[in-house]
């Protein structure tokens, strides 16, 4: 009978340890999920900043080429031609 009591006590101790580990892991999981949310928000902010900076850079390239810079003249001409084609298409659509 004493052996059974010892086995039960041992099982209870192991179960308590496992429950403690589960609780600890759940808390750690919550902390990691919060950190992941913060990182995801930071990542989205950085992506927004990158996109804004890319647009600013394109605008600066266009402005630079319009001011006489030889470096981006070809890109500007292509963009202007593209815009003219879009305008012509719109006018043709309105004419129909």
LINNORGI-V303469 format. One line per field, one symbol per residue. ss: DSSP state (~ for helix, > for strand, _ for the rest). phi: phi as a letter, one per 40 degrees, with the letter a starting at -180 (. if undefined). psi: psi as a letter, one per 40 degrees, with the letter a starting at -180 (. if undefined). A space follows every 50 residues. Layout:
ss=???
phi=???
psi=???
//
This chain:
ss=_~~~~~~~~~~~~~~~~~~~~~~~~~~~~~~~~~~~~~~~~~~~~~~~~~ ~~~~~~~~~~~~~~~~______~~~~~~~~~~~~~~~~~~~~~~~_
phi=.ccccccccccccccccccccccccccccccccccccccccccccccccc ccccccccccccccccchcccbcccccccccccccccdcccccccc
psi=dddddddddddddddddddddddddddddddddddddddddddddddddd ddddddddddddddddeehddeddddddddddddddddddddddd.
//
